[in-house]
């Protein structure tokens, strides 16, 4: 996770209960059965010993003191830092939480954040992959800053937003010549922690004549990384 998360956790540290013995357990959701699996899948890449942040969440003893802070972070969608809304474009390395996972974490915390049976912990520990490169190897680059029409086919590998203000939301779609709409990316309440290259799960093939549109117009820039050479005569229409 990014540094901003540590600041938020420190601000919420006062919410940590002084004595766990007084906690009333009202949920069957436990760290060992449900929460550990969410942590391993979405949080462990940063929150492990020696990771990007000094705060590890790999064990119940490490995670429990921060339970209420974690709940606040996930409800506000500050953790994990993934800006692309789900279902609008399919991306690799998507560590964003689903609504169901957010609800599970919130219910666990509200129910007293119990540990559970240690035998129910995942048998396989997570692997920690490196962040993907900023630019796909061998790709061509085209910057979208306004309405744009392709005059040559394009196989889109990844996109990277830039120049957006904190809190800004924007959506980019591609309209093919046959009228079908291809969702590219939709970001909500952009933050600097969302600044990364978003790799598509599968390359998005777009024919000549495809039109890109950003809403709201002028929200920022979107770099398009393609497998083929960028169109030499891409038409950018004025406002």
Protein Blocks (a to p, Z undefined) as FASTA:
>chain_A
ZZklmmmmmmmmmmpcfblklpccfbfbdfklmmmmmmmmmmmmmmcghiabfbdckbmk
lmmmmmmmmmmmmmnopaccdfbdghiapaehiabdcfklmmmmmmmmmnopanbjfklp
cfbdcdddddddfbdghiacdddfbdcddfbdcddfbdcdehiaehiacddddddfkopa
cdfbdcehiafklgccdddfbacdddehiacddddehkbccddddfbdcdfkbccddZZ
